[in-house]
Amino acid sequence: MNSTRLRVLACFVGLVFFLCAHGGRGAEVCVPSVFNNCQPPPSPPSPPDTTPPTITIYPQKGLNALKTSSVVLTGTDSDGSGIVSVKFRVENYYGITDYQQAGIIPWTANVTGLAGGQNFSRIQAVDGAGNTNEVVQPVFYILKVPLVLNVTGKGSVTPNLAGKALQVGEFYTVTAKPEKGYAIAGWSGDQAADTATLEFLMLTNTVVQANFVPTPFTSAAGTYQGIITPLISGPSDLGGTFKAKVTET
């Protein structure tokens, strides 16, 4: 067999390898390779969904000037993983309500129990991957009721809002002015203060009262002067003269 040369060739046909042996006299034997069962590498896994869902509230007329304490909000939401939950709640100066279900696509939120003034309806959507998104829709409820304003003693209040229909949920400011011989004794009622000016939040049954009393300073009115004497144990340079003016108020 010295005159016979053996050559081993690797032949590639499609995805199958063959080992071929050729003899010098033209004989040929081909054996399939053990690699003919190889599969293509697996595709890399898809990245996780981290995109929050999109929430759209349909245009609603009059949301900034409602005449009733309820409103129906509608809208849509979309996401690649699918929406699994849509909820809503109401937030105002009275507090925050519990979440309520609003359907999925399209959703409807029957918002009730609005407080007079500014409210906020919070819409929350959750997709199949657990991503959450929220939008806040302002809603203003026009509710005006008369203010109960009482006065004791001799004095007046400016501006005079007694019996005036005021917007619930808004802040108002009034100032007490005593007549001659009287002094301001503060405010009482639903909201108290010991100053001449009162800022109060208007609610559905707000009562405020300005109190005036005869001034205790009438007999002491005048101009005074004297000498301040420091305490025996205090620094000696704290003494000196002073002047003071006391008025009837």
C-alpha positions as CSV (number, residue, x, y, z in Angstrom):
1,M,0.0,0.0,0.0
2,N,3.0,2.3,-0.2
3,S,1.9,3.4,-3.6
4,T,-1.5,4.3,-2.3
5,R,-2.0,7.7,-0.8
6,L,-4.9,8.2,1.7
7,R,-6.4,11.5,1.8
8,V,-9.1,12.6,4.3
9,L,-11.2,15.4,3.2
10,A,-13.9,17.3,5.1
11,C,-16.8,18.0,2.8
12,F,-19.6,20.4,3.9
13,V,-23.0,19.9,2.4
14,G,-25.7,22.2,3.7
15,L,-25.6,21.8,7.5
16,V,-24.0,18.3,7.3
17,F,-20.4,17.5,7.5
18,F,-18.9,14.3,5.7
19,L,-15.5,12.7,6.2
20,C,-14.4,11.3,2.8
21,A,-11.5,8.9,2.3
22,H,-10.0,8.6,-1.2
23,G,-7.7,5.7,-2.2
24,G,-5.2,6.0,-5.0
25,R,-7.3,3.7,-7.2
26,G,-10.4,5.9,-7.1
27,A,-12.2,4.2,-4.2
28,E,-14.1,6.6,-2.1
29,V,-16.0,6.1,1.2
30,C,-18.0,9.0,2.9
31,V,-19.1,8.8,6.5
32,P,-21.5,11.4,8.0
33,S,-19.8,13.5,10.7
34,V,-21.1,13.5,14.3
35,F,-21.7,17.2,13.9
36,N,-24.6,16.8,11.5
37,N,-27.2,17.2,14.3
38,C,-26.0,20.7,15.3
39,Q,-28.8,23.3,15.8
40,P,-28.6,27.2,15.3
41,P,-27.9,29.1,18.6
42,P,-31.0,30.2,20.5
43,S,-32.2,33.8,20.2
44,P,-31.4,36.1,23.1
45,P,-34.3,36.7,25.5
46,S,-36.4,39.8,25.0
47,P,-35.7,42.7,27.4
48,P,-38.2,43.1,30.2
49,D,-41.1,45.6,29.7
50,T,-40.4,48.6,31.9
51,T,-42.5,51.1,30.0
52,P,-45.5,52.4,32.0
53,P,-48.9,52.4,30.4
54,T,-50.3,55.4,28.6
55,I,-53.5,57.0,30.0
56,T,-55.7,59.3,28.0
57,I,-58.8,61.2,29.4
58,Y,-61.4,62.1,26.9
59,P,-61.9,65.9,26.6
60,Q,-64.7,66.9,29.1
61,K,-66.5,70.2,29.0
62,G,-67.0,72.2,32.2
63,L,-64.6,70.3,34.4
64,N,-63.5,73.7,35.8
65,A,-67.1,74.8,36.6
66,L,-69.2,71.9,37.6
67,K,-72.7,72.6,38.9
68,T,-73.2,69.2,40.6
69,S,-71.2,67.1,43.1
70,S,-70.5,64.3,40.6
71,V,-69.0,63.8,37.1
72,V,-68.4,60.9,34.8
73,L,-64.8,60.7,33.4
74,T,-64.0,58.4,30.5
75,G,-60.8,57.5,28.8
76,T,-58.5,54.9,27.2
77,D,-55.2,53.3,28.1
78,S,-52.7,51.3,26.1
79,D,-49.6,49.2,26.7
80,G,-47.6,46.4,25.0
81,S,-48.1,44.0,27.9
82,G,-51.8,44.7,28.2
83,I,-53.8,46.6,30.8
84,V,-54.9,44.6,33.9
85,S,-56.3,47.3,36.1
86,V,-57.6,50.9,36.1
87,K,-58.6,52.6,39.3
88,F,-59.6,56.1,40.4
89,R,-59.9,58.1,43.6
90,V,-60.9,61.7,44.7
91,E,-58.6,64.1,46.6
92,N,-59.7,67.4,48.2
93,Y,-59.4,69.4,51.4
94,Y,-61.6,66.9,53.2
95,G,-59.2,64.1,52.5
96,I,-58.6,61.2,50.1
97,T,-61.1,58.5,49.2
98,D,-60.4,54.9,48.6
99,Y,-59.5,53.6,45.1
100,Q,-62.4,52.3,43.0
101,Q,-62.3,50.2,39.8
102,A,-62.9,52.0,36.6
103,G,-63.0,49.1,34.0
104,I,-60.2,48.7,31.5
105,I,-60.6,49.7,27.9
106,P,-62.3,52.0,27.5
107,W,-62.7,52.9,31.2
108,T,-65.4,54.9,32.9
109,A,-65.0,56.6,36.3
110,N,-68.2,57.7,38.1
111,V,-66.7,60.3,40.4
112,T,-69.2,61.3,43.2
113,G,-69.1,63.1,46.5
114,L,-67.1,66.1,45.2
115,A,-66.4,68.8,47.7
116,G,-67.2,72.4,46.9
117,G,-64.2,74.0,45.2
118,Q,-61.1,72.3,43.9
119,N,-61.0,68.5,43.6
120,F,-58.5,66.1,42.0
121,S,-59.4,62.8,40.4
122,R,-56.4,60.5,40.3
123,I,-56.5,57.7,37.6
124,Q,-54.1,54.8,38.0
125,A,-53.4,52.1,35.4
126,V,-51.3,48.9,35.8
127,D,-50.1,46.8,32.9
128,G,-49.4,43.0,32.6
129,A,-45.7,43.6,33.5
130,G,-46.6,45.4,36.8
131,N,-45.7,48.9,35.5
132,T,-47.9,51.7,36.9
133,N,-48.8,55.1,35.7
134,E,-51.1,57.9,37.1
135,V,-52.7,61.0,35.8
136,V,-54.5,63.7,37.8
137,Q,-57.5,65.4,36.5
138,P,-58.5,68.7,38.2
139,V,-62.3,69.1,38.8
140,F,-63.8,72.3,40.3
141,Y,-67.3,72.2,41.8
142,I,-69.1,75.5,42.1
143,L,-70.9,75.6,45.4
144,K,-71.8,78.9,47.1
145,V,-73.5,79.2,50.5
146,P,-74.1,82.2,52.7
147,L,-71.6,83.1,55.4
148,V,-72.9,83.4,59.0
149,L,-71.0,86.4,60.5
150,N,-71.8,87.5,64.0
151,V,-70.5,90.6,65.9
152,T,-70.5,91.0,69.7
153,G,-69.8,94.4,71.3
154,K,-69.4,97.6,69.3
155,G,-67.4,97.4,66.1
156,S,-67.6,96.4,62.5
157,V,-66.1,93.9,60.0
158,T,-64.7,94.8,56.6
159,P,-65.6,93.7,54.1
160,N,-69.0,92.9,55.4
161,L,-69.6,89.3,54.2
162,A,-72.5,88.5,56.5
163,G,-75.1,86.6,54.5
164,K,-73.0,86.8,51.3
165,A,-72.9,83.6,49.2
166,L,-69.2,82.5,49.2
167,Q,-67.5,79.8,47.3
168,V,-67.0,76.7,49.4
169,G,-63.3,75.7,49.5
170,E,-62.0,79.2,49.0
171,F,-60.1,81.3,51.5
172,Y,-61.4,84.8,52.5
173,T,-60.0,87.6,54.7
174,V,-61.9,89.9,57.0
175,T,-60.8,92.6,59.4
176,A,-62.4,93.7,62.7
177,K,-62.6,97.4,63.5
178,P,-63.7,98.5,67.0
179,E,-65.7,101.7,67.7
180,K,-64.4,104.4,70.0
181,G,-64.0,103.1,73.5
182,Y,-63.9,99.5,72.4
183,A,-61.0,97.1,71.7
184,I,-60.8,93.9,69.7
185,A,-61.1,90.7,71.7
186,G,-60.4,88.3,68.8
187,W,-62.4,86.0,66.7
188,S,-64.4,82.9,67.7
189,G,-66.7,80.4,66.0
190,D,-65.5,77.7,63.6
191,Q,-62.2,79.5,63.2
192,A,-60.5,81.5,66.0
193,A,-57.8,84.1,66.0
194,D,-56.5,86.8,68.5
195,T,-55.7,89.3,65.8
196,A,-57.7,92.0,64.1
197,T,-57.5,90.2,60.7
198,L,-58.9,86.7,60.2
199,E,-58.3,84.4,57.1
200,F,-60.8,81.6,57.0
201,L,-61.6,78.6,54.8
202,M,-65.2,78.7,53.6
203,L,-67.1,75.5,54.2
204,T,-70.8,74.6,53.9
205,N,-71.7,75.7,57.4
206,T,-69.0,78.2,58.4
207,V,-69.7,80.6,61.3
208,V,-67.3,83.3,62.3
209,Q,-67.7,85.9,65.1
210,A,-65.9,89.1,65.8
211,N,-65.7,90.1,69.5
212,F,-65.3,93.6,70.8
213,V,-65.0,94.6,74.5
214,P,-64.9,98.0,76.3
215,T,-61.3,99.1,76.2
216,P,-59.5,98.7,79.6
217,F,-57.0,101.5,78.7
218,T,-59.3,104.6,78.8
219,S,-58.3,105.6,82.3
220,A,-54.6,104.9,81.5
221,A,-54.4,106.8,78.2
222,G,-51.5,109.3,78.1
223,T,-47.8,109.7,77.6
224,Y,-45.4,108.3,80.1
225,Q,-41.7,108.6,80.8
226,G,-39.4,107.2,83.4
227,I,-36.2,105.4,84.3
228,I,-35.5,101.7,83.8
229,T,-33.5,100.2,86.7
230,P,-31.7,97.0,86.1
231,L,-31.9,94.1,88.5
232,I,-29.3,94.0,91.3
233,S,-27.8,90.9,89.8
234,G,-28.0,92.2,86.2
235,P,-25.5,94.2,84.1
236,S,-25.3,97.8,85.3
237,D,-25.4,99.2,81.7
238,L,-29.0,98.0,81.0
239,G,-30.7,101.0,82.8
240,G,-31.8,104.2,81.1
241,T,-34.8,106.5,80.4
242,F,-37.9,105.5,78.4
243,K,-41.0,107.1,77.0
244,A,-44.3,105.4,76.2
245,K,-47.7,106.4,74.9
246,V,-50.9,104.5,75.8
247,T,-54.0,105.0,73.7
248,E,-57.6,104.2,74.5
249,T,-57.4,101.1,72.3
